[in-house]
């Protein structure tokens, strides 16, 4: 809605709309939609909506979509006069624009009439009277967790022991402990167990639920009642209750559980009631939000991140809840396949396992396989009708209802991805921006704001972060199956998105589709095309996943903003020539995971009409030739450009001054003059270039000089990567002075430095470093060791070092977790006491044929080392790796 209102503001000031008298109608639309938008936000905060009110809300949203489509179509048809055109040409453009204006004027009048009708219905249905939240007191769905018998709990012993250890330690000061995790994970149950087992050690204790809409008087009054065993009148204000609590607790050792805390401001009030009396008092809070847990705990060591149940514990809990031992499970005739699917759907969520097993416990033993499969298929949240399942939905839905308005669309958008899909963070952010979900703010970059949205969803436990092998940076995320079902249910209610597994299901759609997603990862090939319908003509986001060997006619989707096609099967030809007619296209991503050299990705000769395009990405897991239109560098909003790694840099790349990320181009196939113009891309934050082995040393030297010249001008870079063969001839940078002091990732194994360059010591934000050098000395190791954020280091040394490489306790590397050492002389590496205190994986890269059979010295000083990974170069029998394992006494995972 904010996007529509912004466009209406622009349209009011448009010359052509004023010329034909459209401004009055446009002003009416803007004022009406502004009022309706305010009302929609109030309705969104309601727990329950009347069906008529919900229907009115959906009609308003559909109206907003139609208005925006009308404006976009108008702007596409308006032609600016070109001074180079002839007088007749300019007059012809003027007539076409005028014709488009009159057509739009008629549409605006129709939309105005529709909006007036909606306003009349609003009054008839008394929608404004429904904006106050429901006053009906509902039962707390978390209440049963407080009365679970310990014998019925599974997988709780280890976290309970850890928390009790924190609670009962000898620290005299007041300590706050946080339990954080998604809804239904068992936070309340765990806190309650700790409360009962350790509570006998305290003078007084209280268990206080907070909820999403806290009443501070009720909360503090309830706490005081539990502590004093004496009811307090609700007439007292918050300050009086806080003073009473502090007076009562000032000389006591107390244990307080603050359950289900949703935000920081309520905590800021509640914590005022807890005096720091040096009596070994403890406060435990449970929350779904990581940021709230951190705000409550000044010492982040005392945050317990509650994890889903393991597969074994999930099975145990399931059978315990249906009162059947695993040995007697045959009496239910439930197959391993069906049970596996049911437990996979639950994803280790105790609430889901308990809910579903409770439903199944009501079924008759002896059911046949087909009946079990029917039950399994009926457990989807989006079609839930069972009252027990609805209760679980309410608990999970609380997380969605608590989201700020600007995050709800971003969260629902995740429904376009298939189950268990690993969603790339950067790619998701680009789609949010293309969909106009991200509200711009003066002085802030829209991409940084979007990343803040992503982090907020992670902190609220709405999405599951997927961490890489090193450090703590989140590059991917996943959505819990139950949460995905909840998203699809919401998407269906709001007509936000339609996710299908078969194109034929399109015929069953009864309303306009705005966002369409196909998941065809099944075994069947699909060769049909989607029929043109008025319901599909409004699609603005189209995503295709899986094994489809077809692509619908893109001309059917004139309002398309986001296009993503991902195929796991071979498609000989992907014809994208018609995308030039998609004037609203902002995001284009083609992913071909199973390709061959015969595959063709056909692009239009020119792309100048795609004036809104922000993301252009072609990912192929093989080197296929793609001819990039030369005018792509002239697109004014292009911020992300990624292509297969053997594509040459287009001439004039320096003109693409909106670029933030540049990925995949080949240095060998690009001219030195073009490489040098990369220095003009001053907004670049990420650059990934392919750099293979050079056959012409003179060309390599010229390209090296050009690259050095460019890098010295790119002060905003946060990541630079040169990838290709790990060994062999590489470019050599003898000396250059880069200006990118904000660099976070330096991956340059195909660019060799004579020694570790001194400028690296200025990279205080660097957390990943891949570096190749001709030689290394003690002072070079010291430079790397001083980097305060370095979590991953791979160091390649060409040849055998002239002197022993000693990592001492005083060398630094205080946060390093993964260390890769690529050198034939691995025995030249020595670790002394205190070296690399947080290192847990050591990766050794060497040629076993050149190995002197001696491992690195001092491995016993790496106190947190859990794994050595041996990567070989050249052929060698596995026994050689086994000798390294025996010599080091540490587990080795050989890669062959």
N, C-alpha and C positions, 0 to 999 in steps of 0.2 A: 504493500500500500504506500509506503514512503517513496518508493521508486516512481509510482504513478503520480503522486502529488508533485514530485519534483519536475516531472515531464510536463504536467499541466501548467506549472508556473512558467516554464520555458515557452510553452505554446501561447500563453497569453501575450507574450512580448513579440511573437513572431510577426513579421511584416505581412505575409500573405494572409494569415488568419484575420488580421485587422482590416486588410483590404476588402475582404468579402463579408465582414461583419460576424465572424465566428466568436469573437472574444467574449460576448455576453454569455453565450451558452457554455463556453469553456470555464468562465468564472463560476457559473452555477455548479458545474460538475466538481470544480475544485472545492468550493465551500461545503457542498453536501458530503463529499467524500472525506473531508477533514473531520466533520462532525461524526460521521459513521466510523471513521478510523478510531477516534477516541472511545466510542461506544464498544467497538470490537475488542479493544484492549481490556475494557472493564469486564466484558463477557468472558474473556479468556481466563480470568481469575476465578470464575465461578466453578464450584465443585460439580454442579449438575445444571444442565440447561434443558429448558422445556423443548420438546421436539419442534414446535413451531418456531421458536426463537433460533434453534440450531439451523433450521431450514432457511430462515431469513438471513442468518450470518453467512451461510454458504452461497446464497444468491448474491450477496454484496461482494464477496470475494471473487465470484465469477465475473461480476460486473467490472471489477477492478482490472482483471485480466483482459477483458474485452476492450476496455478503454485504452490500456497500454498498447495492445495490439493495433488499435486504430491509430494511435499517435505514431507508433513505429512505422506503420505502413505509409502514413502521410509523409514523414520525414524521408523515407526511402524514395518517394516519388517526387519530392521537391528537388529541382535541379538548379544549382547555382550557375549563374551566367559566367561563361569563360571568356575572358577578354580576347583570347586567341581565335574564338569562333567568329564566323562571318555574321553579319547583321541578320541574315535570314536564319542562321543556326540559333542565334540567341533568342530571336523572336519565337522560333519553334519550341525551344525549351521553356520559354515563358508561358506559351499556350498549354503545354503539357502540365506544367506546374499548376496553372490556374484550373485546369480540368481536375487535377488531383485534389485541389482545395475544395472545389464544389462537391466532389464525391465524399470527401471527409466531412464536409459541413452537414450533408444529409445523414451520415452515420452518427455524428455528434448529436443531432436532433433526436434520432432514435434512441441513443443512449440516455439522453436527458429525460425522455419520456419514461424509459424503463426505471430510471433512478427515482423519478417522481412517484411511480407506482410502488416502488420499494419503500419509499418514505411513508406512503399511505398505509402500507401493510405494517410498517413499524408502529404506527400509531394504533392501528386496529388490534395488533397483538400485544400492545403495551410492553414492547421490548425494553424500554427504559426502566420499567419497574423490576426487571430481572437482573439488574446490574449489581445488586447487593448479594454478597455471598450467602449461601444457604445457612439458616440458623438452626437447622435440625441437627441435633447432637447424634453423631454416628458412633458406633462401637469402634474402639481402637483395634485395628486388625493385627497389631503386634502383641496384643494382650496374652494370647496363648503361649508366647515364648517365655513369659515369666513363670509359667507353671509346668514347664516340661520336666519330667522326671529325669534325673541324671542317667538312669539306666537306658533311656530311650535315645540318648545323644550319641553321635558318632563323629570321630575325627576332631574332637574338641580338646583332648587331653594335652597335647603339646602346646597349643597356644594358651591354654588355661594355666599350665605350669609356668610359662614364660611371664605371663601377666602377674601371677601371684608372687613370683620372684621379684618383679619390679615393685609391687605394692608393699611387700613385707621386708624390703631391704632396710638397712640401718641408717639411711639418710634421714636426718632430723628435720630437714626443711620440707615445706609443703611441696608435693610433687603432683603434677597433672599428667595423666596417661591417656592416650587416645587410641581408640579402636576404629579403624576406617575401612570401609568396604561398600560394595554396591548393595542395593536393597535386596533382602531375602537371603543374604549370606550368613546370617546368624549372629550379628553383632550384639543384639539385645540378649540373646540366649547365652553367649559367651560372657558378657558383662554380668549377667545374673548369677552364673556359676561362680565367677570370681568373687562376687559380692557375698554369696552365702558361705563359701569356703574360707575366705579370709576375714569376713566381717567380725568374727568372734574376737579378733585381736584389737578391735577398736572400741572406744568408749561409747560412741554413737554413730549411727549410719542412716543413710536415706537413699532411696532410689526414685529419681525424679524424671518423668518423661517430659520432653519439651514440645515436639511436633513442629509441623511446617509453619503454622500460624500461632506463635506462642502468646499466651496470656501471662505476662510477667507476675501479676498479682497472684494468680492461681498457682503458678509454679513455685514461687517463694513461700506462699502460704502452705502449700502441700509439703514442702521441705521442712518448714518449721513444725508442722503438725507431726511429722514422722520423728523428728528429733526430740520434741518436748512431750509427745504423746498427749497433746492438749490442743484441741481445735482453736483456731484463731479466726476472728471475724473477717470477712472479706472487705469490710469497710476501710481497713487500713491501707495506706498507700505503699508504693514500692519502697520508698526510702525508710519508712518505719519498719517494714519487714526485714530489709537488709540490716538495719541497726540491731534488730532483735536477734537475727541469726548470728551476727558477729559477736554480740554479747554472750550468747549461749555457747558458742564454739571457741571462744578465745583461749580457754585453758584445757580443751579436750582434744583427744586424738580421734579424728573423725574420718569416715569413709563416705564419700558422696558419689553416686552414679548419676551423671547427667546424660540421659538417653535420648538419642534421635535429635541431635543438634544440627540445624540446617544452615545456620549463618553465623557470622561473627558478632554482629551487634547484640543479639540476645546473650551471648557469652560474656560480652563486655559488662553487661548488667549483672548477670548471675555470679560472676567471679568476685564481685564486690562483697558478696556475703561470706567469702572464705578468708578468715584471718590467717596470716603466715605466722603461726605460733610456735614453730620448732617442736612440735609434738609428734612428728612422723605421720602427719595427716596426708590423706591421698584423695584425689578426685579423678574419676574415670569418666571420660566422655566417649560417646559413640556417635559417628557421623558418616554420611555418605560422601563427604567432600574432603579431599586431601588438603585443600587450602585452609579449611576450617580446623582440621586436625593440627596443622602446623601453627596456626594462629593461637591455638589453646596451649600447645606444648612449647615452652621456651627451649627445652632440650629435646631435639627431634629424635634422639635415641629411644625415647619412650613412646614412639608411635608404632602400633602394631597394625600391619597391613594384612587384613584377614583374606586368606586365599580360598578359592573354591575347593570342594572335596576332591580327593583323588578318585580315580576310577574304582579302586578297591573299596574305599569308604562309601562311595556312592552306591555300589551294589549292596553293601552291608546295610546301609540305611534303608534302601528300597525294600529289601526282604524283611527287615525288622518292622517296618511300618505296615506291611501286609500280613504280619504275623506268620511268616513262613520261613523256614530255614532254607538256605541255598540248596541243601541236599534234597529237600522235598519240593523244589521248585517245579519238578516235572508234573506235579498234581495240578498246576495252573496251565499246563500246556503252553507256556510262553517260550518262544524260541529265543536263542541267543541273539539272532539278528534283530528281532523286534525289541528285545530288552536293550540291546546296544543302541538302537535308534532312540528309544525313550530316554535312556540315560544321557545320550549325546545332546538331546534337546534340552535336558535339565542343566547340562554344562557345569556340574558340580555345585549347583545352587541348592542348598538344603531346603529352602522354602519350596522350590519347584519339585524336588524329589518327594517331599512329604505330601504336597498337594496332590500330585499325580498318583502316588502310591495309595493315598486315601481314596481316590476315585476308583482305582483298580481293586482295592480291597473290598469294595461293595459288589464287585462282579462275582458271578458264580464260578467256582472251580470247574475245571474240565472243559473250558471253552476251546473251540477249535482255533487253528492258526489264523484263518481268515477273519474270525471275530476279533482276535487280538490286534491284527493289523488295522481293522476298522476303528478300534478304540485308539490305537496309536495315532491314526490320521485325524482323529477328532480332538486331539489335544492342543491344536494350534490356538494361540491366544486371540488371533484376529477374528476367529469364528466361535469364541468361547460362549457356551450357553450353560454349562454346569455351574451351579452356585458356588461350589468349592473352588473351582478354577477362577471364577470372577473375584473371589476374595483375594487370591494371589495377584490377579491383575491390578486390583486397587493398590496393593503395596508397591508393585513395580511402577504403577502409573503416578504415584506420588513424586517420583524423581522427575518425570516429565512436567508435571504441573508446577514444580518449583523452579523450572528454568525461566530466566528472563525472556521477554518476548523475542529479542534478537537472536537467541540461541535455538528457539523451537524449530524454525524452518531449517536451520543447519542440521539439527538432529534428525528431523524427519527425512531429510535428503539422503541419509544413510540407507534408507529402505530400497534404493535403487541397486545396491550391491547384493550379490548372492550370499547364501549362508557360508560362513567360515572364510570369506574372502578377506585377504590382507589388503587393506586400503592404504595407499601411499599418502602420507600426510600432505606433502607439497601439492600432489595432484588434487586431493580433496579441496584444499584451500583455493586452488585456481578455479575449481568448479563453483564454489560458493561465491567467489567474486564475480564470475561470469553470470551467475543467476541473480546478481544484485542483492544478495542476502547480507552483505557486509556494509554497514553504514560508515561512510567516510567521516573523518574528523579533521578539523584544521590543524595543520602542523604534524599530523601523524600519517604514516604510510599505510594505505589500505591493506597491504599484504601483512604488515605487522599486526594490524587489528584483527585480521582473519586468523592469524596464528594464535592470537590471544583467545579467540573463540574456540579453537581446537583444544588449547590447554585447559580452558574452562570446562569443556565436556569431559576431559580426562580427570581433572580434579574432582568433578562431581560424580565420578564412577559411572558415567553414562556410556563410555566407550572404553575398550580394553587396550592399553598401550602395548605395542610389540617392540621390545628393545632389541638392538643389534648385539653383536657379539662383544662389543666393547662399550665402555662409558655408560652414560645414562640418557643419551639423546634418543628421543622417540621418533622413528622414521616411518613407522606403520601403525595402524590400529585395526582392531576387529570389533565386531558387535556380537554380544552374547545372543544365542539363538532365541532365548525368551524375550530379550529386549527387541530383537528384530521383529518378532511376531507382534510385539506391542506397537512398534513403529508402523508396521503395515496395517494394523487395525486403525491407528490414528489417520494414516494416509487415506484409507478408505472412507472414513467418516468425514474428512475435510476435502476430499477429492484433490489431495495434494500431489499424489503420485500413483501410477498404476504399474505394478511389477507382474509380468507374465512369464510363463515358461513355454508358451507356444503361440506363434503369431495368429493361429486360428481363434484364439481366445479374444482377439480384438473385436470380432463380430458380436461378442456378448456384452461389450461395453455399451452402457446406455446413456452416457453423458460425455461432455467434452473432456478430452484427455490433455492435460498440460505437461505432464512429465511421464515418459514411457520407458520402461526398462524390460528387456528380454533376457532371460537366463536360459540358454539352450545347451547346457553342458551334458545333456543326456546322450544316449547312444544313437538316437535317430538323427539322420540328416534332414534338414529342412530346405526345400528347394522352391517353395511357393513365394509369392510376393504379397505384401499387405495391400488390400484393396483400398482405393481412395475413398475416404468418407469425410463428411463434414466434422465428425468427432475427432479425427486425427489432424485436421488442418491447423489446429491451434497448438499442436505439440511444440514446446520450446526446449525440451531436453529429451534426447534419445540416446539410450545406452544399450549396447548389445554385448552379451558375454557368452562364452562357451564355444560350441562347435558348429555354429551356423555357417553354411556355405552359400549364404545369400545375403544381399544387402538391399533393403527396400529403396524404392525410388525416392531420393532425397528431395526432389522437386515438390513432393506432397507436403513438405514441412516448411512453409515459407517464413514462419516465425521462429525457426530453430535458432537457439542460442548456444546450446551445448550438444556436441556430437562425439560419442565415444564408441568405437567398435573394437572389440577384443576377440580374437579368434584363436583357438587352440588347434584348428585343423587347417589343412592346406586350401587356400583360395588362390587360384592362379592369377586372378586379376582383381584389383580393387580400384574401381573407377570413381574418382572423386572430382571429375571435371565439372560436374554440375554445382559444386559448392559455391561458385561465383554468384549464383542466384540467391544464396542464403544471406541476405544483406544484414541480418541481425546476428550472424554467427560470431560468437566471442571465444569459443573454446572448441578445438578440434584435436582429437587424440585417436590415433589408429595404432593398435597393438597387435602384431602378428607373431605369435609364439611358435608356430610351426611352419617355417618358410623354407623355400628353396631358392636357388639362384635364378630359377626361371620365373619367379614371381614378379609381378609388375604392380607397382602402385602408381596410378596415373593421376597426375594433378593437372589443374588448368594451366594454360600458358601464362595467364595473368591473374593476379589476386587483388588488384587495386580496388575492386568494388567491396572487399571485405574490410571496410573502414573501422569496424568495431572489434576485429579479431585481436585477442590478447594472448591466447595460447595456441601454438602450432607444434604438435608433437607426433612424430612417426617413430615408433619403436619396433624394430625387427630383430629377432634373435639369430640373425645371420646377416652377412654383408650383402645386401641387395642394393642395386642402383636406383636412386631416386633423383629425378631431375627437379630441383627446386626452382619455382618461378623466380626470375631475376628481380621482379618488382616487390618481392616479399619484404625487402629491406625498407620499402617506402610506407609500410602500414604504420599509421601514427600511434596505435595503442599496443603494438606487439611487444609483450614483456617476456615471453618464454618461447624459445625456439630450440627444438630437439629433433635430431634426424639420425639415421643410421651412420655408423662410424666411418664409412668410406666416402662420405659426401664432401665435396669441396666447398670451401667457404664462398658464398656468393660475392661477386664484385659489388662494392658499395656497402658492405656490411656496416661500415662505420656510420652510415646514415640512420641506422635503426637505433636511434638514441633513446628509445623507451625500454630497450632490452634490459632485463634483470638477470636472466639465466640463458646461457648459450651452451648447448650440449651436443656432442657427437661428431663434430666436423673433423676431417682429416687434415693434419698439417702437411703431410707428404703431397697431397693432391691439390694443395692451395698455393697460390703464388705468395712470394715474400711481401709484395706490396699490399696484398689483401690482409695478410697476417698483421702487418704493421698498423693497419687501420683499426684493429681491435682496440687500440689505445683510445679511440674516440668514444668507446662505449662506457662512459664514466658512471653509469648507473648500475653496471654489472655487479651482482653480488655472488654469482656462481658461474664458473666457466669450466667445462669438461671437454677436453680435446683428445682425439685419438693420435697417438704417436708411435708408429711401428718402427721397424728397422729401416735405416736409410741405406740406399745403394750408391748414392752420390754424395760424397763428403762435402763438396763445394756447395751443393744445394742445402745440405744440412746446416752448414755454417751460416749461410745467408738467412735461412729460416730462423736459426737461433738468435741472430742479431735482431731480426724483426720482432720475434717474440719478446726478447728482453726489453726492447723499446716500448712495446705495447704494455707489458706488465708494470713498468715503472709509472704508468699514468692511471692505473686502475685502483684508486684509493679505497673504494667501497667493497672490494672483494671479501667475501667470507669463506668461500671455498674455491680452490683451484685444483684441478685434477688432470693429469696426463696419463692416459692408460694405453695399454698395448702389451707386447711380449715383455715378460719380466726380466729376461736375460737377453744378451745380445747388444748390438750397437745402439746407443741412445744419444740424444742431443746432449750437449755439454754447455752448461752456463758457467762461464769462468768468473764473471763478475757483473752484477747489476744491483741497483738500489731500489727495491720495490717500496711502494708507499702504502701497502695494505696492512696497516697495523691492527685492523679488526679481524684478521683472518682467523677462522675457527677450524678449517680443515685444509691441510696441505698434503696432497697426494701426487708426488712427482717422481715415481720410480723410473720413468722413462726420460727424465732429464737429470743428468749427472752433474754434481758439483764437485770441484776439486777437493774441498773439505766442507765441513758444516759451516754454512755462511753465518757471519756474526749477526746479521739483521734478524735472524730467527729469535734471538733473545728478547726482542721487542714485542713478540706475538703473545701477549698475556692471555688472550682468549683461545689460543690454539689447544684443541682437545684431541685431534687426530693428526698424525704426521707420518707420511710415507716419504722416506728420503733416501737417495742414492748418492754415494760419495766415492771418489777414487781412493781416498786415504782418510784415516781418522786418528786423532791423538787425544790425550787425556783432557786437554782444555776444550776440545770439541764436545766430548761427552758432558763436560760441565755446563756448556751452553744449553744443551738439551735438558739437562737435569734441573735447570732453574725455571723451566716453564711451569707456571703454577696450576694450569688447567689440563695438562697433557695426560690423557687417560689411555691412549693407544699410540704406540710407536713401532714402526717397522723401519729398520735401518739396514740398507743394502750396501755392502762394501765390495767393490770390484777387486778381486784378488785377495791375497792373504795380508792382514794388517802387519805393518812393520814392527809395531810394539803391542804388548798385551793391553787389552781393553779392560780396565778395572772399574767396576761399579761399586763405589764405597757408600757407607751410610751417610756420609756428608755430601755425596754427589747430588742429591735431590731426588727427583722422580717421586714426589710424595703422594701423588694420586694415580700414578700409572697402574693400570690393571692388566693390560696385554702388551707384551713386548715381543716383536718379531725380529730375528737376527738372521740376515741373509748373507752368508759368507762361507766360503769353503774352509776357512780356518776357525771353526766354531770352538776349538780347544783354546783359542786365544782370548776367550771371554771369561772373566773372573768376577764373582760376586763376593763382596765382603760383608761382614756383620752389619745389619741394619739397612742393607741395600733394598731398594724398591719395596717398601713396607706393605703395599696393597696389591702387589702383583699376584694374580691367580692363574694366568696362563702364559707360558713361554713357547714361542713358535720358532722352530729352527729350520732354516732353509739352507740346504747344502747339497753338494754332489757326493753321494756315497763312494763313488770311485776315487774321489780326491780326499776323502775323510781319513784322518790319521788315527781313528778309533778312540780318540779321547774326547769326553764330553766337556762342557763348560765347567770350570772349577767353582766350588763354593755354593752349589745348589741348595745345600742344607741351610744357608742363610736366608733363603726366600721363604719366610715363615708361613705365608698364605698361599703358596704355590699349590695348585690342585691338579694341573694338567700341563704336560709338554706335548706339543703337536709337532711332528716331524714331517716336513714337506721335502720330498726328494726332487732332484733335477737329474735327468738322465736315467739310465737303467741300473737297477741294483736289486738284489734279492731281498726279501723281507727280513731275512736273518740279520742283516746289517742294522736295521731299525731296532730289532730285538736286543742287539748288543748295547745300543744306547740306553734302552730302558733298564737293562740289568746294571749298567754302569752308574745310572743316576738314581735308581731306586724310586723313580716317579713314574706314574702311568704315562704311557706314550700312545697317542693316536696317530698311526702312520697313514699317510695319504699316498695311494699308488694309482 
